[in-house]
Amino acid sequence: MNRLDRRQFLTASALAAGGALMTSRLAFASTNTSSRFVFIILRGALDGLTAVPPCGDSDYARLRREIAIPAPGSANGAIKLDNLFGLHPNLRFLGDSYAARELLVFHAVASPYRERSHFDGQDVLENGFVRPHASQTGWLNRALAAVPAERASSRKELGVALGQNVPLVMRGPAAVASWSPSKLAALDEDTLGRITDLYARDPILSRRLADALSAEAIAAEAQTDALDAEASMTPTRSAESPENSEQVLTRREKGATAASARYVEVVRAAAGFLRRDDGPQIAVFDTTGWDTHANEGGPQGQLAARLAALDTGLLTLKDQLGAAWQNTAVLIATEFGRTAAINGTRGTDHGTGSAAFLFGGAVQGGRVVSDWPGLSASALYEGRDLAPTLDMRAIMKGVLSEHLRVSNATLEDEVFPDSRKARALTGLIRA
């Protein structure tokens, strides 16, 4: 069965399973706004001092020693942002985005959380409160529930969560769609047809099957279109080519390659949902592996490789969104930062202040936003961490206010309770 037949089968199966229900969840109704928002969580605590090195701070190289990123203009040096900050040399697409004024960089930023537990830190980042486990709902879901009617679509789901589970940030009163890359072999058409017939007798099961098949059809189309585009531009290699031989890859490299492939699959799926005129406005997904206690590396190494993969995925997101990119804002955040000084295993331990990024065609970029505290011994938080001077909620509130038009009263009372001191940043989104 060819590709077109496969898509037609998935769509027909979903319609048979859900009938008219198909239009209520993942065959989205038309939207009345072009705004798109993507939230990417970097789980594991990104080292902001490596991703966005303060090369102009005289204490930086002293604290980081062999893993310090060289200054701009040096061999393997940082990409210059201004006289103080640079980007890791592997963040080349983000560097181009900064030059194109589509990237804002935030530094010395943190959520209200001040301990060093990944689980609690991620909970605070996602729940929007000042302490972990304060809510079973997330700030973005509560914001979705408050999006003005003229900015929202007429369907139930404004957002889609991509990954194995719906993250806390997307749980709550607003209905959201979800999609996860399958680790199982695809079912043949006969089996799918039998399941469709069986589920059609139950309204709940038929709805669930319709949702799943519709999401899979959208994601599969996005993946196939992207692969076709790549194939048209990539020279064909022979089967004997070393580049195609798994024998040249170590087990660790194979694992990293597989993880990167899954990440790109999720990125393409996110773009496939968001670029549709009848699709969702908001997407959330995460990446893992940012916990660099040992052998972190500097311009090269494990963190450098992860930053390169992140950068490539972001470029893919822009390319796949097409015309929708001009109305898109992408926020990238992590639960906390890492220690200012390198540890005994050439890595960094759990810290506090880190970096965050906001980029996209809708972003008024080309700036670093930071009240830089410095890295002197007296300036470090608890004598070990980059001191946070910017509340992550101020960034989130600014994006939700300017990009999705959530009211200030709702932001203060419902989305981010107890956040009045974290005043929303302004001027983040193009007028």
C-alpha positions as CSV (number, residue, x, y, z in Angstrom):
1,M,0.0,0.0,0.0
2,N,1.5,3.3,-1.0
3,R,1.9,6.4,1.2
4,L,-1.3,8.2,0.0
5,D,-3.3,5.0,0.5
6,R,-1.9,4.7,4.1
7,R,-3.0,8.3,4.9
8,Q,-6.4,7.7,3.4
9,F,-6.8,4.5,5.4
10,L,-5.9,6.2,8.7
11,T,-8.3,9.0,8.1
12,A,-11.1,6.7,7.0
13,S,-10.5,4.4,10.0
14,A,-10.7,7.4,12.4
15,L,-13.9,8.6,10.8
16,A,-15.4,5.1,11.0
17,A,-14.4,4.8,14.6
18,G,-15.5,8.2,15.7
19,G,-18.0,9.4,13.1
20,A,-19.0,13.0,13.8
21,L,-16.8,12.8,17.0
22,M,-13.8,13.1,14.7
23,T,-14.3,16.8,14.4
24,S,-14.3,17.4,18.2
25,R,-10.8,16.4,19.2
26,L,-8.0,16.1,16.6
27,A,-9.7,17.0,13.3
28,F,-9.5,20.5,14.5
29,A,-12.1,23.2,13.8
30,S,-10.8,26.4,12.2
31,T,-8.9,28.9,14.4
32,N,-9.6,32.6,14.7
33,T,-6.0,33.5,15.5
34,S,-2.6,32.8,13.9
35,S,-0.6,32.9,17.1
36,R,1.4,29.7,17.9
37,F,3.3,29.0,21.1
38,V,5.7,26.1,21.9
39,F,7.1,25.3,25.3
40,I,10.1,23.1,25.5
41,I,11.3,21.8,28.9
42,L,15.0,20.8,29.2
43,R,14.8,18.2,32.0
44,G,17.9,17.7,34.1
45,A,19.1,21.3,34.7
46,L,20.7,22.9,31.8
47,D,24.1,24.5,32.5
48,G,23.4,28.1,31.5
49,L,27.0,29.1,32.0
50,T,28.0,26.8,29.2
51,A,25.0,27.4,26.9
52,V,25.3,31.1,27.3
53,P,28.9,31.7,28.6
54,P,29.5,35.1,30.2
55,C,33.0,35.4,28.6
56,G,33.2,39.0,29.6
57,D,33.1,38.2,33.3
58,S,36.6,37.9,34.6
59,D,35.6,35.2,37.1
60,Y,34.1,32.8,34.5
61,A,37.3,31.2,33.1
62,R,38.7,30.9,36.7
63,L,35.7,29.0,37.9
64,R,35.2,26.8,34.9
65,R,38.8,26.1,34.1
66,E,39.1,23.4,31.4
67,I,35.4,23.4,30.5
68,A,35.2,27.2,30.0
69,I,34.0,28.2,26.6
70,P,36.7,30.4,24.9
71,A,35.8,34.0,24.2
72,P,34.4,35.0,20.8
73,G,37.1,35.2,18.1
74,S,39.1,32.4,19.7
75,A,39.4,28.9,18.4
76,N,36.2,27.0,19.3
77,G,35.0,30.3,20.8
78,A,31.6,31.4,21.7
79,I,29.2,33.1,19.2
80,K,29.2,36.8,20.3
81,L,26.0,38.2,21.5
82,D,27.3,41.4,23.2
83,N,30.4,42.5,25.2
84,L,29.5,40.1,28.1
85,F,27.7,37.1,26.7
86,G,28.1,34.6,24.0
87,L,26.4,31.4,22.8
88,H,27.9,28.0,22.9
89,P,29.6,27.4,19.4
90,N,27.2,24.5,18.7
91,L,24.2,26.8,18.9
92,R,24.7,28.1,15.5
93,F,21.1,28.3,14.4
94,L,20.2,30.2,17.6
95,G,23.1,32.5,16.8
96,D,21.7,33.2,13.4
97,S,18.3,33.7,15.0
98,Y,19.8,36.3,17.4
99,A,21.4,38.1,14.4
100,A,18.0,38.0,12.7
101,R,16.4,39.5,15.8
102,E,14.3,36.4,16.4
103,L,15.9,35.3,19.6
104,L,15.8,36.7,23.2
105,V,18.3,35.3,25.7
106,F,17.6,35.5,29.4
107,H,20.3,34.9,31.9
108,A,20.5,34.5,35.7
109,V,16.9,33.3,35.6
110,A,15.1,30.8,37.8
111,S,11.7,29.7,39.0
112,P,10.8,30.4,42.7
113,Y,12.3,27.0,43.6
114,R,15.6,27.2,45.7
115,E,16.4,23.6,46.5
116,R,18.2,21.1,44.2
117,S,15.8,18.3,43.5
118,H,15.1,17.6,39.9
119,F,11.6,16.4,40.6
120,D,10.5,19.3,42.8
121,G,12.2,21.8,40.6
122,Q,10.4,20.5,37.5
123,D,7.1,20.5,39.5
124,V,7.5,24.2,40.4
125,L,8.5,25.1,36.8
126,E,5.3,23.4,35.5
127,N,2.7,24.1,38.2
128,G,3.2,27.9,38.3
129,F,3.2,28.1,42.1
130,V,5.9,29.0,44.5
131,R,6.4,25.5,46.0
132,P,6.4,21.9,44.7
133,H,3.2,19.8,44.7
134,A,1.1,22.9,45.3
135,S,-1.3,22.0,42.4
136,Q,-2.3,19.1,40.2
137,T,-2.7,21.5,37.3
138,G,-0.2,23.4,35.2
139,W,0.2,27.1,34.4
140,L,-0.1,26.6,30.7
141,N,-3.3,24.6,30.9
142,R,-4.8,27.2,33.2
143,A,-3.8,29.8,30.7
144,L,-5.4,27.9,27.9
145,A,-8.6,27.9,29.8
146,A,-8.4,31.7,29.9
147,V,-7.5,32.4,26.3
148,P,-10.0,35.0,25.1
149,A,-12.7,33.6,22.8
150,E,-11.6,35.8,19.9
151,R,-8.1,34.4,20.2
152,A,-9.1,30.8,20.5
153,S,-10.4,28.3,18.1
154,S,-14.0,27.0,18.4
155,R,-12.9,23.4,19.1
156,K,-12.2,22.0,22.6
157,E,-8.4,21.5,22.3
158,L,-6.1,24.5,22.0
159,G,-3.0,22.6,22.9
160,V,-1.2,19.4,22.1
161,A,1.3,17.5,24.4
162,L,3.9,15.4,22.6
163,G,5.7,12.6,24.5
164,Q,5.1,9.5,26.5
165,N,2.9,11.4,29.1
166,V,1.0,14.6,29.3
167,P,3.3,16.8,31.4
168,L,2.0,18.6,34.5
169,V,2.2,22.0,32.7
170,M,-0.5,20.8,30.3
171,R,-2.8,19.1,32.8
172,G,-5.9,20.9,34.1
173,P,-9.4,22.2,33.2
174,A,-8.6,22.9,29.5
175,A,-8.9,19.8,27.2
176,V,-5.7,19.1,25.3
177,A,-4.8,16.6,22.7
178,S,-1.7,14.3,23.0
179,W,0.5,12.2,20.8
180,S,3.4,9.9,21.5
181,P,5.9,8.3,19.1
182,S,5.1,4.6,19.0
183,K,7.7,2.0,19.8
184,L,5.6,-0.8,18.4
185,A,5.4,-2.0,14.8
186,A,2.6,-0.5,12.8
187,L,-0.6,-2.5,12.6
188,D,-1.6,-3.8,9.2
189,E,-4.8,-2.4,7.7
190,D,-6.8,-5.6,8.3
191,T,-6.1,-5.5,12.0
192,L,-6.9,-1.8,12.2
193,G,-10.1,-2.3,10.3
194,R,-11.2,-5.1,12.8
195,I,-10.4,-2.8,15.8
196,T,-12.3,0.0,14.2
197,D,-15.4,-2.2,13.8
198,L,-15.1,-3.4,17.4
199,Y,-14.7,0.0,18.9
200,A,-17.5,1.6,16.8
201,R,-20.0,-0.1,19.2
202,D,-18.7,1.9,22.2
203,P,-18.9,5.8,22.1
204,I,-16.0,6.2,24.5
205,L,-13.7,3.7,22.8
206,S,-14.6,5.0,19.4
207,R,-13.7,8.5,20.4
208,R,-10.4,7.4,21.8
209,L,-9.6,5.5,18.7
210,A,-10.6,8.4,16.5
211,D,-8.3,10.7,18.5
212,A,-5.4,8.3,18.3
213,L,-5.7,7.6,14.6
214,S,-6.2,11.3,13.7
215,A,-3.1,12.3,15.7
216,E,-1.1,9.5,14.2
217,A,-2.2,10.5,10.7
218,I,-1.1,14.1,11.2
219,A,2.2,13.1,12.8
220,A,2.9,10.5,10.1
221,E,2.2,13.0,7.3
222,A,4.6,15.5,8.9
223,Q,7.3,12.8,9.2
224,T,6.9,11.5,5.7
225,D,6.8,15.0,4.1
226,A,10.0,15.9,6.0
227,L,11.8,12.7,4.9
228,D,10.7,13.2,1.3
229,A,12.1,16.7,1.4
230,E,15.4,15.5,2.9
231,A,15.7,12.7,0.4
232,S,15.4,15.1,-2.5
233,M,18.4,17.0,-1.2
234,T,20.6,14.2,0.2
235,P,23.0,12.3,-2.1
236,T,22.5,8.5,-2.1
237,R,25.1,6.5,-0.3
238,S,26.0,2.9,-1.2
239,A,25.0,0.1,1.2
240,E,28.8,-0.5,1.8
241,S,29.5,3.1,2.8
242,P,31.0,3.4,6.3
243,E,28.6,6.2,7.0
244,N,25.8,3.7,6.9
245,S,27.4,0.9,8.9
246,E,26.2,0.3,12.4
247,Q,29.6,-1.4,13.1
248,V,31.3,2.0,13.3
249,L,29.0,3.2,16.1
250,T,29.6,2.4,19.8
251,R,26.7,1.4,22.0
252,R,26.7,4.9,23.6
253,E,26.7,6.6,20.2
254,K,23.8,4.3,19.0
255,G,21.8,5.3,22.1
256,A,22.5,9.0,21.5
257,T,21.6,8.7,17.8
258,A,18.3,6.9,18.7
259,A,17.5,9.6,21.2
260,S,18.2,12.3,18.7
261,A,16.1,10.6,16.1
262,R,13.1,10.4,18.6
263,Y,13.6,14.1,19.4
264,V,13.5,15.1,15.7
265,E,10.4,12.9,15.3
266,V,8.6,14.8,18.1
267,V,9.8,18.1,16.6
268,R,8.4,17.3,13.2
269,A,5.1,16.1,14.7
270,A,4.8,19.3,16.7
271,A,5.3,21.3,13.5
272,G,2.8,19.1,11.7
273,F,0.1,19.9,14.3
274,L,0.8,23.6,14.6
275,R,1.2,24.5,10.9
276,R,-2.4,23.3,10.1
277,D,-4.9,26.1,9.8
278,D,-7.3,23.9,11.7
279,G,-4.7,22.7,14.2
280,P,-3.8,23.6,17.8
281,Q,-2.1,26.8,18.8
282,I,0.1,25.5,21.6
283,A,2.5,22.5,21.8
284,V,4.6,21.2,24.6
285,F,7.4,18.7,24.6
286,D,10.5,18.0,26.6
287,T,14.1,16.7,26.2
288,T,16.1,14.9,28.8
289,G,19.8,14.3,29.6
290,W,20.9,17.7,30.8
291,D,22.2,16.5,34.1
292,T,26.0,16.9,33.6
293,H,27.7,15.9,36.9
294,A,30.8,14.4,35.2
295,N,32.7,14.9,32.0
296,E,30.5,17.8,30.9
297,G,32.9,19.1,28.3
298,G,33.3,22.6,26.9
299,P,33.3,23.4,23.2
300,Q,33.2,19.6,22.6
301,G,31.9,16.8,24.8
302,Q,28.6,15.4,26.0
303,L,26.8,18.8,26.7
304,A,28.1,20.2,23.4
305,A,26.6,17.2,21.6
306,R,23.2,17.8,23.3
307,L,23.3,21.5,22.5
308,A,24.0,20.7,18.8
309,A,21.1,18.3,18.7
310,L,18.8,20.9,20.4
311,D,20.0,23.5,17.9
312,T,19.3,21.2,14.9
313,G,15.9,20.3,16.2
314,L,15.0,24.0,16.6
315,L,16.1,24.6,13.0
316,T,13.9,21.7,11.9
317,L,11.0,23.2,13.8
318,K,11.3,26.5,12.0
319,D,11.7,24.8,8.6
320,Q,8.7,22.5,9.2
321,L,6.4,25.3,10.4
322,G,6.7,27.2,7.2
323,A,4.6,30.3,7.0
324,A,3.3,29.7,10.6
325,W,6.8,30.5,11.8
326,Q,6.2,34.2,11.6
327,N,3.4,33.9,14.2
328,T,5.3,31.5,16.5
329,A,7.0,32.0,19.8
330,V,9.1,29.2,21.4
331,L,10.1,29.3,25.0
332,I,12.8,27.0,26.2
333,A,13.4,26.6,30.0
334,T,14.9,24.2,32.6
335,E,14.2,23.5,36.2
336,F,17.4,25.2,37.6
337,G,21.0,25.8,36.7
338,R,24.3,24.3,37.8
339,T,27.1,25.3,40.1
340,A,29.4,28.1,39.0
341,A,32.6,26.1,39.6
342,I,33.6,22.9,37.9
343,N,33.6,19.9,40.2
344,G,36.2,17.1,40.7
345,T,34.9,15.0,37.9
346,R,35.0,17.8,35.3
347,G,31.3,18.4,35.5
348,T,28.9,20.7,37.4
349,D,26.5,20.0,40.2
350,H,22.9,21.1,40.8
351,G,22.7,24.9,41.1
352,T,20.2,27.8,40.9
353,G,20.4,30.4,38.2
354,S,20.4,29.4,34.5
355,A,19.6,30.6,31.1
356,A,16.3,30.5,29.1
357,F,15.5,31.3,25.4
358,L,12.5,32.8,23.6
359,F,12.7,32.8,19.9
360,G,10.5,32.7,16.8
361,G,9.2,34.9,14.0
362,A,6.8,36.6,16.5
363,V,9.6,37.5,18.9
364,Q,11.2,40.9,19.2
365,G,14.7,39.6,19.6
366,G,18.3,40.4,19.2
367,R,18.8,41.1,22.9
368,V,20.1,39.6,26.1
369,V,17.8,40.3,29.0
370,S,19.8,40.0,32.3
371,D,20.5,41.9,35.5
372,W,23.9,40.1,35.7
373,P,25.0,39.6,39.3
374,G,28.5,38.5,38.5
375,L,30.5,35.4,39.5
376,S,32.7,36.8,42.2
377,A,32.7,34.8,45.5
378,S,30.6,37.4,47.2
379,A,28.0,37.4,44.4
380,L,27.3,33.7,44.3
381,Y,24.1,32.4,45.7
382,E,24.9,30.4,48.8
383,G,28.6,30.7,47.8
384,R,28.2,28.3,44.9
385,D,25.6,29.2,42.3
386,L,24.8,31.8,39.8
387,A,22.4,34.1,41.7
388,P,19.0,34.4,40.1
389,T,17.9,38.0,39.4
390,L,15.0,37.2,37.0
391,D,11.9,35.2,37.8
392,M,11.0,32.7,35.2
393,R,7.4,33.6,35.7
394,A,8.0,37.1,34.6
395,I,9.0,35.8,31.2
396,M,6.0,33.4,31.0
397,K,3.6,36.1,32.0
398,G,5.0,38.4,29.4
399,V,4.6,35.8,26.6
400,L,1.1,34.8,27.7
401,S,0.0,38.5,27.9
402,E,1.5,39.8,24.7
403,H,1.2,36.7,22.5
404,L,-1.9,34.9,23.6
405,R,-3.6,38.0,25.2
406,V,-4.4,36.4,28.6
407,S,-5.5,39.2,30.9
408,N,-3.2,40.4,33.6
409,A,-5.8,39.7,36.3
410,T,-6.0,36.1,35.2
411,L,-2.3,35.7,35.1
412,E,-2.0,37.0,38.7
413,D,-5.0,35.2,40.2
414,E,-5.2,31.9,38.3
415,V,-2.2,31.1,36.2
416,F,0.6,32.2,38.5
417,P,-0.8,32.7,42.1
418,D,1.5,34.6,44.5
419,S,3.5,36.1,41.6
420,R,2.8,39.8,41.9
421,K,6.5,40.6,42.6
422,A,7.4,38.8,39.3
423,R,6.0,41.5,37.0
424,A,5.4,40.5,33.4
425,L,8.2,41.5,31.1
426,T,7.1,43.6,28.2
427,G,8.3,44.1,24.6
428,L,8.9,40.4,24.1
429,I,6.5,39.9,21.1
430,R,6.5,42.0,17.9
431,A,3.6,44.4,17.8
